Amino acid sequence: MLRRDAFSEEHELFRAQVRRFCEKEVEPKIVAWNRQGMTDRDIWRRLGEQGFLGPALPEAYGGGGGDFLYDAIVMEELSYRRAHGLMTTVHTSICLPYIASYGSEAQKQRYLPPAIRGELLVGICMTEPAAGSDLAGIQTRAVRAGGHWILNGSKTFISLGQLAGLFIVVAKTDPQANPPHKGISLFLVEADTPGCVRGRKLEKLGLPAQDTSEIFFQDCRVPATALLGREGTGFKMLMEKLQQERLCIGVCSIASCRRALDDTLAYVKERHAFGQPLAAFQNTQFTLAELWSEVAIGQAFVDQLLRAHVRGDDIVAEVSAAKWWATDLQKRLTGECLQLHGGYGFMDEYPISGDYADAAVQSIYAGSNEIMKVIIARRLGLG
Ligand SMILES: Cc1cc2nc3c(=O)[nH]c(=O)nc-3n(C[C@H](O)[C@H](O)[C@H](O)COP(=O)(O)OP(=O)(O)OC[C@H]3O[C@@H](n4cnc5c(N)ncnc54)[C@H](O)[C@@H]3O)c2cc1C
């Protein structure tokens, strides 16, 4: 594989540290987490102690003060090890930046240090049973009542729904607003607030250790200070942060592809049929040569986007392209690698079966791949 040049020597030292930690403390526990349907709080605290939960956040709140490439390293190493249940991406690279960018000083002081230490996990509640892609169509309401806001509504598919101690909640503060997205605001709701109710941990096709859940708000009363940023600017904040969210998916997707490919390359060299290794069949060679090429191309694009994102460039269309292309590749690649494993590929004891199941969601969340194409088309002046 082409030598990657997006990362400095310091980044690579950090990567070595993350890798050692993953080998020692993450990999041995993945099977147990998958079986219990959740990770545990202990590993999050350990990640926090190592400085892996906020390497790009300000040092003033306990972060590492580095750039987004440090976040990318943690995501890549965890994805390569199939530790998908550890949704550090959601916590570190998606949720905490909202607080760091838009929070009041009091909010930052209250939430960032424990979140970076891994003592307080943070999830984001956007999706509702009747509104996912169409975010402006959400029904959750926040009504001002003196010094408080009262929230009512249902959210679903919320990552870290069982483990999070804090939710960033997307709610309508002005249902009459025109256009509707101007009536959306964000709130920081502590999970133990009366009226904030954790629902079921949902059964699903893949990501077995990820506690995707329903969350309900039933006359949930939060102080006025729970508002994040200014009233009515929720949609704008979400749009500003989606560039990073989508880049994260591209980063994780390519790392997952690399792992599935590496394991399949090893498998086809060992497994024999008709008196020769599977690797000797031209079909195997061409399939893996094509997939390897696509991963190399995807990695080069993602690395270029990482550099541009760190520079602060507006690359919304490009990250949308990376998100749909890399996740489509991951779905196709895991299917073809599974095929090369034959019947063993369908068995749980071979990780490729899990890779195939885990890949399915990548084109759905963080904005579906169809929505990515809508965004690109708009940027091209279409529609
Ligand atoms: C495992 C998992 C974890 C998740 N974690 C979170 C989380 O932490 N927080 C959170 O808020 N949400 C989360 N989600 C929700 C996720 O973001 C949504 O599922 C996603 O945005 C799609 O919304 P939807 O499921 O309502 O599908 P819909 O919006 O109903 O879409 C259904 C289909 O229609 C297509 N479609 C919709 N609109 C258009 C259009 N304009 N043009 C073309 N096609 C269109 C979609 O692409 C899709 O194929 C998670 C989902 C999963 C599965």
The ligand as an ORCA input file, in Angstrom:
! r2SCAN-3c Opt
* xyz 0 1
  C     -27.139      1.546     13.855
  C     -27.705      2.928     13.726
  C     -27.206      3.948     14.544
  C     -27.742      5.224     14.442
  N     -27.321      6.192     15.315
  C     -27.974      7.382     15.358
  C     -27.702      8.347     16.371
  O     -26.806      8.164     17.223
  N     -28.442      9.478     16.403
  C     -29.415      9.740     15.502
  O     -30.037     10.768     15.595
  N     -29.708      8.852     14.519
  C     -29.026      7.683     14.428
  N     -29.325      6.768     13.460
  C     -30.384      7.073     12.496
  C     -29.880      7.323     11.085
  O     -29.182      8.529     11.012
  C     -31.129      7.279     10.166
  O     -31.553      5.930     10.129
  C     -30.842      7.809      8.778
  O     -30.637      9.205      8.803
  C     -31.969      7.493      7.784
  O     -33.201      7.912      8.289
  P     -34.440      6.879      8.308
  O     -33.976      5.618      8.954
  O     -35.593      7.578      8.906
  O     -34.715      6.544      6.796
  P     -35.645      7.402      5.784
  O     -35.309      8.835      5.920
  O     -37.054      6.978      5.995
  O     -35.134      6.868      4.395
  C     -35.570      5.629      3.803
  C     -34.953      5.523      2.417
  O     -35.407      6.621      1.611
  C     -34.304      7.323      1.090
  N     -34.587      8.755      1.010
  C     -35.034      9.584      1.985
  N     -35.113     10.844      1.535
  C     -34.666     10.825      0.254
  C     -34.487     11.811     -0.751
  N     -34.731     13.125     -0.512
  N     -34.026     11.443     -1.969
  C     -33.740     10.139     -2.225
  N     -33.884      9.157     -1.313
  C     -34.338      9.490     -0.095
  C     -33.180      7.063      2.073
  O     -31.915      7.284      1.475
  C     -33.433      5.617      2.443
  O     -32.873      4.784      1.470
  C     -28.767      5.502     13.501
  C     -29.230      4.477     12.657
  C     -28.720      3.217     12.768
  C     -29.276      2.152     11.882
*
